[in-house]
Amino acid sequence: MFTLNHHQHPHILAMPNFIENPDALKRFALDHGFGGIDWSMDDSRLPATPSEESAWAGMQKTFSPLEIRYHCPFSKVDIGHEDKDIRETSMALFKRIIRLVSKAGGKYLTIHVGLGHDTTKILSWESTIANLRDLVHFGGEHGITLCLENLAWGWTSRPNLFEKLVRRSDVSVTVDIGHAHACESVKCQQFAVKDFISPHPAKVRNAHIYHTEIPGLGHVPPARYEDIAGRLELLGRSACTWWVIEIREEKGLLATQPFVEQFLYETISVNIFPKTGP
């Protein structure tokens, strides 16, 4: 059993919301020593009426004492699309999500640029930056810190472009170390994983942790501690204290957890709930 440590910038180890039943999800998190849930929204199953929104927000608050942060892995929902109608529809959706997360008492929301596309030609660079800046401001008005995640493909898979998007829009950062491992700009050694973090360490608010992403297999867990230790060390140099093991199945999640806990307990003060039971 691990000992809670609330001092020296405590970290929280979080897991995805891959269990459908809220009570079962909370129990799993507490039983397995997680301090938070990284809640991925489903844009096909959003609450449709004010009463449904209130019910959803109320359900989110039942996860206390776990912290909840929010994530929008919406495919082909682009705030910088060259088509004005698509762009405006996407902006309206994200503003709706920000209001919903605020109603639930959430503080952080992660979004993407270009997710689900195989080309960036349909995107406008300047519109993307302008609308990111608009969402950052809108989020701030609702108590939400908006974060941009690096993907394995597209603009955000290139650290130099990712840095420009972050700097010009003032958006905060979600670093996905699996995407960073898998992206072409790192595989061909044009850039290194550290280049996603080192230009803006104070802006990194969330980390998504697993080994790598493989088409058809999804997020692959590390086979050994050394697979991810170097990238965890890079994260440890940032301001990020929210570390999500982003594997949406029990076996891989629990196989990865000891590696992350080992790093945190050996190098950084950590705040996770102690395991219950034997």
C-alpha positions, 0 to 999 in steps of 0.5 A, a space after each residue: 500500500 502506498 502512502 499519500 503525500 500532499 506536499 511538493 506539487 503532488 501528482 494525480 494518477 488518472 485512468 480513462 472512463 472505459 467502464 460504462 456504469 458510473 458506480 463501477 467506474 468509481 469503485 474500480 478507480 478507488 480499488 486500484 489506487 487512481 486519484 482521478 478520471 480522464 473523461 472522454 466525451 462522446 459527441 454522439 451521446 451528449 445530453 440534449 436538453 437542460 434537464 439532461 445536462 443537469 442530470 449529467 452534471 449531477 452524476 459527474 459530481 458523484 465521483 468525489 473525491 476523485 478529480 475529473 478532467 475532460 477530453 473531446 476525441 471528436 473525429 472530423 470536428 474542426 474549428 479551423 476547417 476551410 468550410 465556414 459552416 463546418 467551422 462554425 458548427 464545430 465552434 458551437 459544439 465546443 462552446 456547448 461542451 465548455 458550458 457543460 463541463 463548467 456546469 459539472 464543476 470541471 476545470 480542464 478540457 482537452 481538444 484536438 486539431 485535425 483528428 480523423 483526417 488524412 490531410 491538412 489541406 481542408 484546414 485553415 492555419 489562421 482560422 485554427 489559431 483564431 478560433 483556438 484563441 476564441 475558445 481559450 477566452 471562452 473557456 476562461 470565462 467559464 473557469 475552464 482551462 483549454 488544452 491542445 493535444 499533440 496527435 500522431 499525424 497532422 500539424 500537432 504531430 510536428 513540434 515546431 507547428 505545435 509550438 506555434 499553435 500553442 504560442 499564438 493561441 495561448 492554449 494550454 497543452 496536453 502531451 500524449 507520449 504515445 502519439 509523440 513516440 509514433 509520429 513521423 517527425 520523431 521516428 525519422 529523428 527530425 525532432 525528439 519527444 522532448 520537443 513537444 514539452 521543452 518549448 512550453 513546460 509551464 503550459 503542460 496541464 495533462 499527460 496521456 501515458 502509454 507506450 505507442 499508438 499502432 494503426 489497428 491496435 490503438 494504444 499499446 502498453 509498455 512491455 517494460 519500465 524502460 519503454 516509457 521511463 525516459 519520456 516520464 522523466 521529460 514529463 517530470 520536468 514540466 508543470 504537469 501533475 495530471 498523469 493519465 494512463 490512457 489505455 481503455 482496457 483493464 489488462 493493459 491499464 493495470 500492467 502499465 500502472 506499476 511502471 508509472 507508480 515506480 517512476 513517481 515514487 522514486 522521483 516525484 512526490 505523488 498524490 494517489 489514493 491508497 489501494 484497498 483490499 489485499 
